[in-house]
Structure formats: structure tokens, C-alpha cells
Amino acid sequence: MKIITNIAGGLLGALFVVFSLMVLLHLAPMPPPPAGTPAASFMDAFAPTGYLVFVKVFELIGGILVAIPKTRNFGLLVLGPIIINILAFHVFIMKGQGLVDPVLILICLLALFLLWAGRKAFSGLLN
């Protein structure tokens, strides 16, 4: 079980590190959403303020922490709100589009598996 959690943690961490570095270092151009859509309004509101850079920095930090077994649970606490925001964006702004994206499903499954694997460490938060 420990090997599987290490693989899942490494994979989830790698996904967040790669995606955050792609945006932070401008390695790949982000295609703009179609003009006049709620997604375009959302990006127009947050991109110039630096909010997306703030989120990407925390994605990078959370990804690194999740990849390291000793800091995995703290990394999940950092990435949890980010994953919820990604899901909320797809549900409320995109009206369900993108929810069946394989990468998003993989991220959610890996995070849920790691939460389940470390459930004893998180039980203190519920008491």
C-alpha cells in the first residue's frame, strides 16, 4: 500500500508542478476562452490582478509537498481548495463542460485516494 500511495503522490505532485510551471514560466501559450463567454469574463477579471499567479504558486508548493511522503498530508491541505475551485469553475462557469476531462478525473481520483490513505492523519481535523 505504501508503494501505491507513493506513486499516487508522486503523480499528483508531478501534475500540479508541471501545470503550474507551464503557466508561471510561459512554456506553453494559454488559449483564450471564446469571447463573450462566462469563462472569458472570469479570466478577464482575474488574469490582470495577479490572482492566477498566486494560485499557480500555491499549486507549485502543494505539488512539491504532495510528492514528498513526509509532507503529503500538508500538500493535500494546500491543494484541496485548489481542486475544489477547479471543479467549481467547470460546474458553475463552464456549465459542466470539461468535467469528463481525463486529467481532471485523474487529479480528483488521486487526491481522493491519498485522502483515504491518510484518513487517520486527517481524523483530528474532524474532532
C-alpha positions in Angstrom: 0.0 0.0 0.0 2.9 2.3 0.8 4.3 1.9 -2.7 0.9 2.7 -4.3 0.5 5.9 -2.2 4.0 7.0 -3.1 3.2 6.5 -6.8 -0.1 8.3 -6.5 1.5 11.2 -4.5 4.4 11.5 -7.0 2.0 11.5 -9.9 -0.4 14.1 -8.4 2.6 16.2 -7.4 4.1 16.0 -10.8 0.8 17.0 -12.5 0.5 20.1 -10.3 4.2 21.0 -10.6 4.2 20.7 -14.4 0.9 22.6 -15.0 1.9 25.4 -12.6 5.4 25.8 -14.2 3.9 25.8 -17.7 1.9 28.9 -16.7 4.5 30.6 -14.4 7.3 30.2 -16.9 5.2 30.8 -20.0 6.2 27.4 -21.5 3.0 27.0 -23.4 0.6 29.7 -24.6 -2.8 29.5 -22.9 -5.5 29.7 -25.5 -8.0 32.4 -24.6 -11.6 31.3 -23.9 -14.2 32.3 -26.5 -15.1 36.0 -26.3 -18.3 36.9 -24.5 -18.5 33.6 -22.5 -18.6 33.5 -18.7 -15.1 31.8 -18.8 -13.7 34.8 -20.7 -15.3 37.2 -18.2 -13.8 35.1 -15.4 -10.3 35.2 -16.9 -10.6 38.9 -17.8 -11.3 39.6 -14.2 -8.6 37.5 -12.6 -5.7 37.5 -15.0 -4.6 41.2 -14.8 -4.9 41.2 -10.9 -2.2 38.5 -10.4 -4.7 36.1 -8.8 -3.9 33.3 -11.2 -0.2 33.7 -10.5 -1.0 33.5 -6.8 -2.9 30.2 -7.4 -0.2 28.8 -9.6 2.4 29.4 -6.9 0.3 27.5 -4.4 -0.2 24.7 -7.0 3.6 24.5 -7.3 4.1 24.4 -3.5 1.3 21.9 -3.0 2.6 19.7 -5.8 6.1 19.6 -4.3 4.7 18.9 -0.8 2.4 16.1 -2.1 5.3 14.4 -4.0 7.3 14.1 -0.7 5.8 11.4 1.5 6.5 13.1 4.8 4.7 16.3 3.7 2.0 14.7 1.7 -0.9 15.5 4.0 0.1 19.2 4.3 0.3 19.3 0.5 -3.2 17.8 0.3 -4.4 20.6 2.6 -2.9 23.2 0.2 -4.2 21.5 -3.0 -7.7 20.7 -1.6 -9.1 24.2 -2.1 -7.5 24.5 -5.5 -9.0 21.2 -6.7 -12.4 22.3 -5.3 -12.0 25.6 -7.2 -11.2 23.8 -10.4 -14.3 21.7 -10.1 -16.4 24.8 -9.2 -15.1 26.6 -12.3 -16.2 23.7 -14.5 -19.6 23.3 -12.8 -20.6 26.9 -12.4 -18.8 28.9 -15.1 -18.4 26.2 -17.8 -21.8 24.7 -17.0 -20.4 21.2 -16.8 -18.1 21.3 -19.8 -14.7 19.8 -19.1 -15.9 17.7 -16.1 -15.2 14.5 -18.0 -11.6 15.6 -18.9 -9.3 12.6 -18.2 -6.7 14.8 -16.5 -9.3 16.4 -14.1 -10.8 12.9 -13.3 -7.2 11.6 -12.6 -6.5 14.6 -10.3 -9.7 14.0 -8.4 -9.2 10.3 -8.1 -5.6 10.6 -7.0 -6.5 13.3 -4.4 -9.4 11.2 -3.0 -7.2 8.1 -2.9 -4.5 10.0 -1.0 -7.1 11.5 1.4 -8.4 8.0 2.0 -4.9 6.5 2.5 -4.1 9.3 5.1 -7.5 9.4 6.7 -6.1 8.7 10.2 -4.0 11.8 10.0 -7.0 13.9 9.0 -9.3 12.5 11.6 -8.1 15.0 14.1 -9.5 17.8 12.0 -13.0 16.5 12.3 -13.0 16.2 16.1 
